Amino acid sequence: MNVHSQQTRIARPTRGYTIRIICRLLFVLGSLALGYAGFGFADAHLYQAVEIRKFERAVGPVKARIFGDGDILGEIQVPRLHIDAIVVQGDSNADLRHAAGHLPESALPGERGNIVLAGHRDTFFRPLRNIRRGDEITFKAASGSFQYRVESTEVVAPSDVRVLATSTGHNLTFITCFPFYFVGPAPNRFIVHATELHGVSQ
């Protein structure tokens, strides 16, 4: 018998077995990744559901205070896009995993200046891809309910910090990563600029 033929017949099953192992390994890794993503999605939305109910049931005035990282500031709503999310103080990964985050150096609801909120493009802020000029935004806080109207949107580099600049008016800025469906760390930031309409309604 030809020695080369014997080696070929031995090698083929080995190669096929290796391919099957690799396929099964990739399937397991893919399943784990999907499971992790699903858990994160469910965890974030469970947190939102519980905290929104708690926030909306809270009654009575709340004294002004200094907010610590992770403290709840209020609830942000964009009715046309069905966005309804709790806002917490801070923009760490832990904060943004469960809610929209308020950049601590920016203004607070009711203050003059620029309120800056950050959120993940694959959770609460994904609907922002469809936002347009004229859309209305409500920010419910302990100090009242504030109404805003979207004035413009833009895409900027992560290093463009002018979107964080304070203002002499009452402004609201959303920040999320862009493009929305980019795989991996997104190279740019999507910015929404809005201006307050009616002030505080108690």
Summary of the structure (lengths in Angstrom):
residues: 202
radius of gyration: 23.9
end to end distance: 93.8
largest distance: 93.8
contacts: 563
relative contact order: 0.12
helix: 36%
strand: 32%
